[in-house]
Amino acid sequence: MKTKTSHSLAVTLRLLLICLVSLTTSTFAEDKAEKLTILVTGANRGLGLEYAKQYRAGGHQVIGTARKPDEAVELKATGAEVVKLDVTDDEDIANLAKGLKGRRIDVLINNAGYLSRDQTREALTLSFSVNTLGPLFVSRALTPNLQLSDAPKVINVSSRAGRLTDGTGNMTGYAISKTAVNMVTRNLHSQLNEKGFVVISLAPGRNQTAMGGKGAPLKPEESVSQIIKFIASLDQTHSGGFWYYDGTELEW
Ligand SMILES: NC(=O)c1ccc[n+]([C@@H]2O[C@H](COP(=O)([O-])OP(=O)(O)OC[C@H]3O[C@@H](n4cnc5c(N)ncnc54)[C@H](OP(=O)(O)O)[C@@H]3O)[C@@H](O)[C@H]2O)c1
């Protein structure tokens, strides 16, 4: 009788142990999947804020940048880490890299953007500084952080307005700066792809934000949710390409 009881106790203990081991293993596996760190520029409003909301809801770490961190109330509410960054300011970029030294970044979304219909040299120069040189300098500054990732991804937010096959419209500064950011993508791809990076240009589609206007066909929640799935699916075959928010390839 005593032997039978101790046998069933041993069986129960073994089963408990197996459950515990499999529970711990699956928790570790989920933890691994959850622990991506995403850096999003211009994350205080519009599509940038939506990336922060959705990545946080998915359990990821988000570093969201804002020109005025004190005013980035909604971004802070997502649980994202908020860092000051004007992408046209070299000192801000240097401080960002310094503050993040040694920290892994898995996905960099160069999202901050500027649109003006103003045709002055000043406005066109600012378009280049934000939309083209911003992604270039931020990517360069954070390359050491991205190199700490197993699968680093750089997403340069572009626009269909920058396609060479388009060329219409009165948003000259915006269009030419987005065409040029596509070359930034090609250039970074050629330098970083051999190090395992995936670098793409992404057009998020016309969205209902301050930039896209209320009449835009897409809601940020919908397009960003598709973009996040697309980013998760990216592999080396996508690198150096120009992609729409739904994962279809675009002509340059
Ligand atoms: N919405 C669309 O329909 C659409 C379509 C195609 C492509 N895109 C692209 O998608 C991205 C996000 O667009 P969105 O619609 O979310 O625009 P948005 O609502 O106008 O937001 C723009 C974001 O960029 C930031 N930003 C502007 N200048 C900056 C600078 N010098 N340094 C750092 N951040 C700066 C803004 O910060 P502040 O709040 O400080 O100004 C804001 O966070 C942009 O690259 C845009 O070109 C948008």
The ligand as a Gaussian input file, in Angstrom:
#p B3LYP/6-31G(d) Opt

LIG

0 1
 N       -0.146000      60.671000     -43.621000
 C        0.027000      60.348000     -44.871000
 O       -0.940000      60.323000     -45.651000
 C        1.389000      59.961000     -45.381000
 C        1.486000      59.487000     -46.697000
 C        2.727000      59.110000     -47.184000
 C        3.829000      59.189000     -46.366000
 N        3.705000      59.674000     -45.085000
 C        4.909000      59.746000     -44.271000
 O        4.686000      59.108000     -43.035000
 C        5.448000      59.750000     -42.003000
 C        4.529000      60.156000     -40.864000
 O        3.531000      60.992000     -41.385000
 P        2.297000      61.511000     -40.512000
 O        1.136000      61.525000     -41.398000
 O        2.236000      60.813000     -39.223000
 O        2.741000      63.038000     -40.286000
 P        2.353000      64.059000     -39.127000
 O        1.091000      63.675000     -38.471000
 O        2.464000      65.405000     -39.752000
 O        3.545000      63.853000     -38.070000
 C        4.836000      64.183000     -38.441000
 C        5.777000      63.789000     -37.326000
 O        7.109000      64.117000     -37.743000
 C        7.688000      64.939000     -36.730000
 N        8.678000      65.872000     -37.262000
 C        8.519000      66.861000     -38.163000
 N        9.682000      67.511000     -38.334000
 C       10.579000      66.926000     -37.510000
 C       11.946000      67.144000     -37.226000
 N       12.646000      68.131000     -37.786000
 N       12.555000      66.327000     -36.329000
 C       11.874000      65.336000     -35.717000
 N       10.571000      65.103000     -35.928000
 C        9.946000      65.891000     -36.819000
 C        6.511000      65.686000     -36.114000
 O        6.912000      66.226000     -34.858000
 P        6.262000      67.620000     -34.301000
 O        4.983000      67.237000     -33.626000
 O        7.288000      68.137000     -33.376000
 O        6.033000      68.506000     -35.479000
 C        5.518000      64.544000     -36.022000
 O        5.802000      63.748000     -34.927000
 C        6.149000      60.932000     -42.674000
 O        7.461000      60.585000     -43.029000
 C        5.316000      61.160000     -43.924000
 O        6.037000      61.783000     -44.952000
 C        2.519000      60.049000     -44.576000

